[in-house]
Amino acid sequence: MDVIELLSELEDIIDKGFEVPFAKKTLINKEQVMSLINDISIQLPDELRVAKSIAEDSKRIISDAQKQADAKIKEVEHKILALIDEHEITKKAVANANEIIAKAQKDGKEIRLASLKFADEILEKVEVDFAAVNDKVKQCRSELRK
């Protein structure tokens, strides 16, 4: 019988005892009660030892779980820091790429405008030279006709 059953039996003995009217007292069988108390005191050390072992195991399990939780938290913190660093590197790379693209577009526009200006200047020179040649041809033709 375990301690809880023995205590339940003790309660039954007390409940079944003879109540003395107006005295708020109960007469019980002393031998029965003493025997149960003795049985309880015999059972108690074993159950206390088991309870103590369970409590120690619980503390150990909780301590191990706390250590594992702390390790996981540190691992997650490191991963978060790495992701933040990676994110910052990515942001810097994107910003750098955008600067390069903007500069390339600006340079391309400047080169295009410069090449158009150069082509216009060449064509203007050709036009002037062509006009001079045309004038010379007209002059030569005019002299030929005379």
C-alpha atoms as an extended CHARMM CRD file, in Angstrom:
* protein
*
       146  EXT
         1         1  MET       CA              0.0000000000        0.0000000000        0.0000000000  PROA      1               0.0000000000
         2         2  ASP       CA              1.3080000000        3.4590000000       -0.7990000000  PROA      2               0.0000000000
         3         3  VAL       CA              1.2270000000        6.5150000000        1.4670000000  PROA      3               0.0000000000
         4         4  ILE       CA             -1.8570000000        8.0190000000       -0.2070000000  PROA      4               0.0000000000
         5         5  GLU       CA             -3.8660000000        4.8310000000        0.3560000000  PROA      5               0.0000000000
         6         6  LEU       CA             -2.6640000000        4.6620000000        3.9790000000  PROA      6               0.0000000000
         7         7  LEU       CA             -3.6620000000        8.2950000000        4.5490000000  PROA      7               0.0000000000
         8         8  SER       CA             -7.0630000000        7.5940000000        2.9920000000  PROA      8               0.0000000000
         9         9  GLU       CA             -7.5040000000        4.6610000000        5.3680000000  PROA      9               0.0000000000
        10        10  LEU       CA             -6.5520000000        6.9110000000        8.3020000000  PROA      10              0.0000000000
        11        11  GLU       CA             -9.2280000000        9.3910000000        7.2210000000  PROA      11              0.0000000000
        12        12  ASP       CA            -11.7710000000        6.5650000000        7.1240000000  PROA      12              0.0000000000
        13        13  ILE       CA            -10.8790000000        5.4920000000       10.6690000000  PROA      13              0.0000000000
        14        14  ILE       CA            -11.2630000000        9.0820000000       11.8920000000  PROA      14              0.0000000000
        15        15  ASP       CA            -14.5720000000        9.5240000000       10.0150000000  PROA      15              0.0000000000
        16        16  LYS       CA            -15.9190000000        6.2510000000       11.4720000000  PROA      16              0.0000000000
        17        17  GLY       CA            -14.8850000000        7.1920000000       15.0040000000  PROA      17              0.0000000000
        18        18  PHE       CA            -17.4500000000        7.8530000000       17.7150000000  PROA      18              0.0000000000
        19        19  GLU       CA            -18.1690000000       11.5560000000       18.1620000000  PROA      19              0.0000000000
        20        20  VAL       CA            -18.6040000000       12.7450000000       21.7280000000  PROA      20              0.0000000000
        21        21  PRO       CA            -21.6330000000       15.0440000000       21.8040000000  PROA      21              0.0000000000
        22        22  PHE       CA            -21.0040000000       18.7040000000       22.7420000000  PROA      22              0.0000000000
        23        23  ALA       CA            -17.2290000000       18.1220000000       23.1000000000  PROA      23              0.0000000000
        24        24  LYS       CA            -16.1890000000       18.2910000000       19.4830000000  PROA      24              0.0000000000
        25        25  LYS       CA            -14.0790000000       15.2060000000       20.1120000000  PROA      25              0.0000000000
        26        26  THR       CA            -13.9460000000       11.8240000000       18.3800000000  PROA      26              0.0000000000
        27        27  LEU       CA            -13.0470000000        8.4830000000       19.9040000000  PROA      27              0.0000000000
        28        28  ILE       CA            -10.9560000000        6.2930000000       17.6190000000  PROA      28              0.0000000000
        29        29  ASN       CA             -9.1600000000        2.9650000000       17.8050000000  PROA      29              0.0000000000
        30        30  LYS       CA             -5.6810000000        3.9300000000       18.9850000000  PROA      30              0.0000000000
        31        31  GLU       CA             -4.0690000000        0.6640000000       17.8400000000  PROA      31              0.0000000000
        32        32  GLN       CA             -5.4560000000        1.0190000000       14.3220000000  PROA      32              0.0000000000
        33        33  VAL       CA             -4.3020000000        4.6380000000       14.0380000000  PROA      33              0.0000000000
        34        34  MET       CA             -0.8480000000        3.8780000000       15.4630000000  PROA      34              0.0000000000
        35        35  SER       CA             -0.4640000000        0.9340000000       13.1050000000  PROA      35              0.0000000000
        36        36  LEU       CA             -1.3650000000        3.1300000000       10.1230000000  PROA      36              0.0000000000
        37        37  ILE       CA              0.9990000000        5.8910000000       11.2650000000  PROA      37              0.0000000000
        38        38  ASN       CA              3.7560000000        3.2970000000       11.5710000000  PROA      38              0.0000000000
        39        39  ASP       CA              2.9880000000        1.9970000000        8.0420000000  PROA      39              0.0000000000
        40        40  ILE       CA              3.0110000000        5.5790000000        6.7280000000  PROA      40              0.0000000000
        41        41  SER       CA              6.3510000000        6.3200000000        8.4020000000  PROA      41              0.0000000000
        42        42  ILE       CA              7.8020000000        3.1690000000        6.8380000000  PROA      42              0.0000000000
        43        43  GLN       CA              6.4730000000        4.0770000000        3.3850000000  PROA      43              0.0000000000
        44        44  LEU       CA              7.4180000000        7.7400000000        3.5900000000  PROA      44              0.0000000000
        45        45  PRO       CA             11.2050000000        7.4460000000        3.2490000000  PROA      45              0.0000000000
        46        46  ASP       CA             10.9090000000        5.4170000000        0.0400000000  PROA      46              0.0000000000
        47        47  GLU       CA              8.4070000000        7.8200000000       -1.4600000000  PROA      47              0.0000000000
        48        48  LEU       CA             10.4320000000       10.8310000000       -0.3150000000  PROA      48              0.0000000000
        49        49  ARG       CA             13.5130000000        9.3140000000       -1.9270000000  PROA      49              0.0000000000
        50        50  VAL       CA             11.5700000000        8.7280000000       -5.1670000000  PROA      50              0.0000000000
        51        51  ALA       CA             10.1010000000       12.2530000000       -5.0180000000  PROA      51              0.0000000000
        52        52  LYS       CA             13.5540000000       13.7170000000       -4.3740000000  PROA      52              0.0000000000
        53        53  SER       CA             14.9490000000       11.7510000000       -7.3190000000  PROA      53              0.0000000000
        54        54  ILE       CA             12.0880000000       12.9570000000       -9.5220000000  PROA      54              0.0000000000
        55        55  ALA       CA             12.6610000000       16.5480000000       -8.3890000000  PROA      55              0.0000000000
        56        56  GLU       CA             16.3990000000       16.2780000000       -9.1290000000  PROA      56              0.0000000000
        57        57  ASP       CA             15.6540000000       14.7550000000      -12.5360000000  PROA      57              0.0000000000
        58        58  SER       CA             13.2030000000       17.5700000000      -13.2110000000  PROA      58              0.0000000000
        59        59  LYS       CA             15.8180000000       20.1680000000      -12.2680000000  PROA      59              0.0000000000
        60        60  ARG       CA             18.3970000000       18.4630000000      -14.4790000000  PROA      60              0.0000000000
        61        61  ILE       CA             15.9710000000       18.2400000000      -17.4100000000  PROA      61              0.0000000000
        62        62  ILE       CA             14.9780000000       21.8950000000      -16.9780000000  PROA      62              0.0000000000
        63        63  SER       CA             18.6380000000       22.9020000000      -16.7350000000  PROA      63              0.0000000000
        64        64  ASP       CA             19.4930000000       20.9340000000      -19.8870000000  PROA      64              0.0000000000
        65        65  ALA       CA             16.5170000000       22.4160000000      -21.6940000000  PROA      65              0.0000000000
        66        66  GLN       CA             17.5730000000       25.9180000000      -20.6150000000  PROA      66              0.0000000000
        67        67  LYS       CA             21.1160000000       25.3000000000      -21.8690000000  PROA      67              0.0000000000
        68        68  GLN       CA             19.7670000000       24.0440000000      -25.1960000000  PROA      68              0.0000000000
        69        69  ALA       CA             17.4320000000       27.0280000000      -25.4380000000  PROA      69              0.0000000000
        70        70  ASP       CA             20.3060000000       29.4300000000      -24.6850000000  PROA      70              0.0000000000
        71        71  ALA       CA             22.4590000000       27.7300000000      -27.3230000000  PROA      71              0.0000000000
        72        72  LYS       CA             19.6390000000       27.9870000000      -29.8820000000  PROA      72              0.0000000000
        73        73  ILE       CA             19.1080000000       31.6570000000      -29.0080000000  PROA      73              0.0000000000
        74        74  LYS       CA             22.8170000000       32.3810000000      -29.5100000000  PROA      74              0.0000000000
        75        75  GLU       CA             22.7820000000       30.4480000000      -32.7990000000  PROA      75              0.0000000000
        76        76  VAL       CA             19.7600000000       32.4110000000      -34.0150000000  PROA      76              0.0000000000
        77        77  GLU       CA             21.3690000000       35.6980000000      -32.9150000000  PROA      77              0.0000000000
        78        78  HSD       CA             24.4980000000       34.8310000000      -34.9260000000  PROA      78              0.0000000000
        79        79  LYS       CA             22.3750000000       33.9520000000      -37.9590000000  PROA      79              0.0000000000
        80        80  ILE       CA             20.4640000000       37.2240000000      -37.6250000000  PROA      80              0.0000000000
        81        81  LEU       CA             23.7170000000       39.1880000000      -37.4310000000  PROA      81              0.0000000000
        82        82  ALA       CA             25.0380000000       37.3430000000      -40.4820000000  PROA      82              0.0000000000
        83        83  LEU       CA             21.8280000000       38.0820000000      -42.3810000000  PROA      83              0.0000000000
        84        84  ILE       CA             22.0150000000       41.7350000000      -41.3740000000  PROA      84              0.0000000000
        85        85  ASP       CA             25.6300000000       41.8960000000      -42.5610000000  PROA      85              0.0000000000
        86        86  GLU       CA             24.6720000000       40.1230000000      -45.7810000000  PROA      86              0.0000000000
        87        87  HSD       CA             21.7530000000       42.5090000000      -46.2220000000  PROA      87              0.0000000000
        88        88  GLU       CA             24.0420000000       45.5190000000      -45.7280000000  PROA      88              0.0000000000
        89        89  ILE       CA             26.5220000000       44.1170000000      -48.2530000000  PROA      89              0.0000000000
        90        90  THR       CA             23.6810000000       43.5430000000      -50.7150000000  PROA      90              0.0000000000
        91        91  LYS       CA             22.3750000000       47.0820000000      -50.1840000000  PROA      91              0.0000000000
        92        92  LYS       CA             25.8560000000       48.5020000000      -50.7750000000  PROA      92              0.0000000000
        93        93  ALA       CA             26.3090000000       46.3480000000      -53.8780000000  PROA      93              0.0000000000
        94        94  VAL       CA             22.9420000000       47.4710000000      -55.2800000000  PROA      94              0.0000000000
        95        95  ALA       CA             23.7780000000       51.1180000000      -54.5510000000  PROA      95              0.0000000000
        96        96  ASN       CA             27.1890000000       50.6900000000      -56.1950000000  PROA      96              0.0000000000
        97        97  ALA       CA             25.5960000000       48.9920000000      -59.2180000000  PROA      97              0.0000000000
        98        98  ASN       CA             23.0600000000       51.8150000000      -59.5190000000  PROA      98              0.0000000000
        99        99  GLU       CA             25.8810000000       54.3950000000      -59.4400000000  PROA      99              0.0000000000
       100       100  ILE       CA             27.7760000000       52.5040000000      -62.1690000000  PROA      100             0.0000000000
       101       101  ILE       CA             24.6300000000       52.2540000000      -64.3240000000  PROA      101             0.0000000000
       102       102  ALA       CA             23.8610000000       55.9670000000      -63.8750000000  PROA      102             0.0000000000
       103       103  LYS       CA             27.4530000000       56.9180000000      -64.7690000000  PROA      103             0.0000000000
       104       104  ALA       CA             27.4110000000       54.6100000000      -67.8100000000  PROA      104             0.0000000000
       105       105  GLN       CA             24.1220000000       56.1300000000      -68.9950000000  PROA      105             0.0000000000
       106       106  LYS       CA             25.4950000000       59.6650000000      -68.4850000000  PROA      106             0.0000000000
       107       107  ASP       CA             28.7440000000       58.8020000000      -70.2710000000  PROA      107             0.0000000000
       108       108  GLY       CA             26.8090000000       57.1130000000      -73.0920000000  PROA      108             0.0000000000
       109       109  LYS       CA             24.6340000000       60.1880000000      -73.5220000000  PROA      109             0.0000000000
       110       110  GLU       CA             27.6840000000       62.4740000000      -73.5570000000  PROA      110             0.0000000000
       111       111  ILE       CA             29.4460000000       60.2510000000      -76.1210000000  PROA      111             0.0000000000
       112       112  ARG       CA             26.3110000000       60.1680000000      -78.2980000000  PROA      112             0.0000000000
       113       113  LEU       CA             25.9630000000       63.9690000000      -78.1710000000  PROA      113             0.0000000000
       114       114  ALA       CA             29.6880000000       64.4130000000      -78.8940000000  PROA      114             0.0000000000
       115       115  SER       CA             29.5260000000       61.9960000000      -81.8600000000  PROA      115             0.0000000000
       116       116  LEU       CA             26.4390000000       63.7840000000      -83.2460000000  PROA      116             0.0000000000
       117       117  LYS       CA             28.2260000000       67.1440000000      -82.9010000000  PROA      117             0.0000000000
       118       118  PHE       CA             31.3380000000       65.7200000000      -84.5700000000  PROA      118             0.0000000000
       119       119  ALA       CA             29.2850000000       64.2270000000      -87.4230000000  PROA      119             0.0000000000
       120       120  ASP       CA             27.4700000000       67.5610000000      -87.8600000000  PROA      120             0.0000000000
       121       121  GLU       CA             30.7840000000       69.4340000000      -87.9930000000  PROA      121             0.0000000000
       122       122  ILE       CA             32.1700000000       66.9790000000      -90.5820000000  PROA      122             0.0000000000
       123       123  LEU       CA             29.0150000000       67.2370000000      -92.6880000000  PROA      123             0.0000000000
       124       124  GLU       CA             29.1400000000       71.0400000000      -92.4540000000  PROA      124             0.0000000000
       125       125  LYS       CA             32.7680000000       70.9820000000      -93.6260000000  PROA      125             0.0000000000
       126       126  VAL       CA             31.8400000000       68.5900000000      -96.4550000000  PROA      126             0.0000000000
       127       127  GLU       CA             28.9550000000       70.8870000000      -97.3760000000  PROA      127             0.0000000000
       128       128  VAL       CA             31.2580000000       73.9370000000      -97.4350000000  PROA      128             0.0000000000
       129       129  ASP       CA             33.8740000000       71.9860000000      -99.4170000000  PROA      129             0.0000000000
       130       130  PHE       CA             31.1890000000       70.6620000000     -101.7390000000  PROA      130             0.0000000000
       131       131  ALA       CA             29.8140000000       74.1910000000     -102.2520000000  PROA      131             0.0000000000
       132       132  ALA       CA             33.3250000000       75.4060000000     -103.0450000000  PROA      132             0.0000000000
       133       133  VAL       CA             33.7970000000       72.5260000000     -105.4960000000  PROA      133             0.0000000000
       134       134  ASN       CA             30.3690000000       73.2210000000     -106.9770000000  PROA      134             0.0000000000
       135       135  ASP       CA             31.2640000000       76.8930000000     -107.3600000000  PROA      135             0.0000000000
       136       136  LYS       CA             34.5360000000       75.8720000000     -109.0190000000  PROA      136             0.0000000000
       137       137  VAL       CA             32.6380000000       73.5180000000     -111.3820000000  PROA      137             0.0000000000
       138       138  LYS       CA             30.2060000000       76.2850000000     -112.2710000000  PROA      138             0.0000000000
       139       139  GLN       CA             33.1120000000       78.6660000000     -112.8870000000  PROA      139             0.0000000000
       140       140  CYS       CA             34.8600000000       76.0820000000     -115.0590000000  PROA      140             0.0000000000
       141       141  ARG       CA             31.7090000000       75.4890000000     -117.0560000000  PROA      141             0.0000000000
       142       142  SER       CA             31.1800000000       79.1840000000     -117.4470000000  PROA      142             0.0000000000
       143       143  GLU       CA             34.6980000000       79.6310000000     -118.7650000000  PROA      143             0.0000000000
       144       144  LEU       CA             34.2050000000       76.7220000000     -121.1000000000  PROA      144             0.0000000000
       145       145  ARG       CA             31.1520000000       78.2910000000     -122.5920000000  PROA      145             0.0000000000
       146       146  LYS       CA             32.9350000000       81.5330000000     -123.3120000000  PROA      146             0.0000000000
